[in-house]
Amino acid sequence: MPADSSQEIIVGMGGWDLPPFDGRFYPAAQEKGFRKLAYYARFFDAVEVNVTFYNTALAPSQARRWLQDVSPNARFRFTVKLFRGFTHTFDATQRDATAFRRLLEPLRESGRLAGVVIQFPGSFARTKDRLLYLGKLGETFGDDPLFVEVRHRSWDDPAVWEFLTSRQMCPVNTDLPAMRTHVPLGSRTAAGRAYFRMMGRNAETWNHPEKGDRYLYRYSEAELRDLLERIRSVAAPSTFVVFHNDPQANSPVNGFQFRHIVDPAKKLMIPAPLVRLSPELGVIGTAVESEESLFNGSMQRP
């Protein structure tokens, strides 16, 4: 399917400092001073920052370092995951809110902040109080675009999606294993934006960690084409697609494959370790060794 210039589709991963990427996406031998984000930004145009989910101790200077890392890629944008104290443990304080907003300031001022991801767990079922709580979060962090993920099927109601979109809060379209309690993958938008989080479809291990990693899954070409059809159908001017199926570096493999499906005419630059891991990528791109110079994966070879 040819690229649609009226739609911007931005592909990224759910973080950059991820153990499955070492030796697969990143070179096995990393020289002193190697910056993973700087390397990552050579190949993808967005990332969902996940370190912010675990603490609010990061200073704005850290965000400025991230900006320095991605500076050669003018297209690069960040989405930032909200601290879990607001979504999982519910023990966040006003100090946490202030620290989180301060961290965002350099990203916002640079024009590279695409929004905040507010992700609730599957156990977060819908109640009237919880719906009102979503509204309060919208008021607290509404200076930036908000992407809200609710996974429990009790939220799957047109009234909920209307409640969010009326407040300029974009519902996240989350791909999860087909289970009774999960919201099915949707195609929802708000304020000209859409956000897809691709978690994999490993139903066997999702609630049984003793059987393996719940995120161990590789999307097929047919599944990726179906995803693109969904994106084309909603016709949002700006759509983020974030792959979270990280084990065995499946997320970057699928990321490159999806980018090829979006624009088959574009020859991608792909890290050589990943091509060696998944030789089928060699058909859609050129393997790049770590020392080679390039701008990013959106370049075409002459």
N, C-alpha and C positions, 0 to 999 in steps of 0.2 A: 504494500500500500504506500503510495507516495506521501511525502510530507505535506501537511496542511499548514500553510504559512499563517493562517488566521489563528492557529492554536499553538501556544508555546508549551511543549512537554519537557519538563526538567526531570532528569533521572538522577537518583542518588542512593546512598546507603544509609543505614541507621547507625552511623558512627564511622570513625576511621581507624581508631586504635583498637582493633578487634583481633584476638588471637588467631582465628582461622585464616586471616589474611597474610600472616607472616609466612614467607617462603612460597606463597601461592600468588597473592596479588603484589605484595612487597617483595623485594629481593631478599634472598636468604642471608646474604652478607650485606650488612648495612654499615656504612662508614660512620665515623664519629660525627655527630651533628646532623645525622639524617633526620629529616622532619617528615613524618608520615603524612601529615595533612598537606604539605607542599607537594609531595609526590602524588597523593590522591587527587589533588586539584588539577593535575595534568590530564586526568582521564575522565573525571566527572565534574558536572557543573553545580552540584548541590550536595549538602550533607545534612542529616538530622543529628544535631548535637545531643548526645545522650548522657554525657558526664554531668550535666546540670540536673538530671533526674535524681542523682544520688546525694548531692550536697549543694549548699548555697555559699560555699566558701570561696568560690572563684572571684577574682577581682577583675575590674574592667581592663587591666593591663593584660590579662590572659586573652580576652577577646581581641585586643589590639594585636597580639602575637598571631592569633588565627588569621586576622586580616592581612598581616604581613605575609603569612604562608601562602595565601591564595591570591595575592596581588597580581601575579602574571595572567590570571584568568579573569577577564573583565565580566564574564557571564556568571561567575560563581556566587551562589547565595546560600544562606544558612536558614534552616528552621531549628528552633531550640526547644527541647523538651522541658516542660515545667517540672519543678521539684516535686518528688513523690509525697512530700508532706501535705501537698494540696490535693492529691488524687488517691493515695493509697493508705497512708497512716493517719492523715487528717490531724497532724500535730504541728502544722506550719504556723509561724508567727508573722506578725507585721514586719519584723526584722527580716524574715526570709523573703517576703514579698519585695521589700525595699532592695535587698541585696540582688535579687533576681533581676529587677528592673534596671539596676545600675550596671549589671553585667551586659545587658542588652544595648546600652547607650551607644558604645562605639560601633556596633553592628548596624544599629538603626541610622546613625549619623552618616555611615558610609554608603547607605542605600543597599546594603547586602542582606539585611534581615528580611526574610520572606514571611516570617510568622512564628507563633508559639504553638507547640503541640501539647495539648492537654489530654493525656491518655489515662483512662480509668481501667481497672482490672475487670475481668469477667465476672467477679463476684459483686460488682457494683450494680445492683438491680435498681430499677426505677421506683422512686417514691415521690410524692409531692415535694417534700423537703429537699430531696436531692435535685430535683428539677430547679427549684429556687436557688440552690447552691450553685448550679451551673451559671445561672444568671448573675450571681454575685461575683463569680470568677470573671465573667465577661466584663463586669464593671471595674474590677480590680486591674485586669491586664488588657483592657480594651484599647489601649493606645496603639497596639500592634494587631495585625491580623491573627485571628485565633482559629486553630484547627482542633476540633473536639472529637475524641474517640470514646465511644461507649460501646462495650462489647456484649453486654447481656441483652438477650432478645426482648426483654420487657421494654426496652427503649425503642424498639422498631415500630414506631407509630408516626403517622404523618403529622400529628400535633406536636410531637417532639422536634421533628426536623423543622417545622414551621417556627417553633419557639426559638430554636437556635439561629436559623437564617434571618429571622426578623431582627435579631440582635447582632447581625453581621458576623456570627460565629459559624464557621464552615464545618459541617459534619464530615468526619474522616470516613472514607470508604475503606474498610479494613477487610482484607482477605484472610480468613481463618478456616481451620478444618470445619467441614459441614457437621456440626453438632447441634443438638436440640437447644442448647442454651445460648448459642452464638447468633448475633445479628448477621444475616446473610450479607454477602458483598453487595453494596449498593452503587449507585452512580449519582451521588448528590453533590451539589455545588452551592456556593453562596458568594455574593459580591464578586462574581467573575472568576472565582478560584475553585479548584477541585484538588483533593488530596487523597492519594491511594497509598495505603501501607500494606505491603505484601509479606505476610507472616509465614506463608507456606500452608500446606494442607495435610500435614501428618497427623491424622486423627488417632492413629494407633499409639503414639507416644505423648500426645498433648497433655493428658492427665495422668500419664504413667512414666515418670522420669526413669524408672528402673529399666524400661524398655529402650531407652535412647533419648537423644536430644529432640525436644519437641519442634525445633526449627529446622531439622534435617529434611530438606525437601528441595527438589529442583523443578522449576516450572518447565513444562513442555512448550514447544513452539506453538501448538494449538492453544494452550492456555494463555500464552503471551499475546497471541493474535486476538483472542477474546477480550483481553484487557484493553487492547488498543481500540477495539470496536466500542467498548464502553466509554472510553475517553472521547472518541469521535462523536458518540451519541449525545453526550452532555454539552459538548461544544463550549466548554469554559475557555476563555482566553488564556488562562494560565493554569496548568495542571502539574502537580508534583507527583512523582511515582518513586516511592522509597522501598527498597528491597531489604527485608530483615531475615531472610533465610540464609544466615551466615555460615553454618557448619560446612566444612569442606570448600569454603569460598564460593558457595553456590550463588550468593547474592551478586557479586560482581560479574560472574558468568552470565546470569540472567539479565543483569543490567546492560551489558554489552549486547546481548542477543535482542533485548527489547529495543534498544536504540537503533539497531540495524533494521528491525521490523518497522519502526517509525519512519526511517529514511534509508531505504535500501541502497540508494545511490552514493551514500557517504561511506568512504573507506575509513574505518576506525583505526586508531592507534591503541594497541592493547599490550599490557605488560607481558613480556616474554614468559615469565614463570606461569602465568595463567593460561597462555596458549599451550605450553607444554602439558599442563594439567588437563586442559580441555581442547584437544587439537581441532575440534570443529570450529573454534573461534578463528582459526587461521583462514577460514574461507571468507569471513566477513571483515577481517582487519589485518593489520600488519603488526607483527610482534616487535616490541620495542624493549631493548635492554636498558637497564636502569641508568647507565651513563649517557645514553643518547639524549639529545636535546630536542624538545618539542614543546609546543604551547600547551595543548590539552587534547583530549579525545575528540573534540569537535572539529579538529583540523582535517583537511583532505590532503592527501599526497598529490603532488602535481602529476 
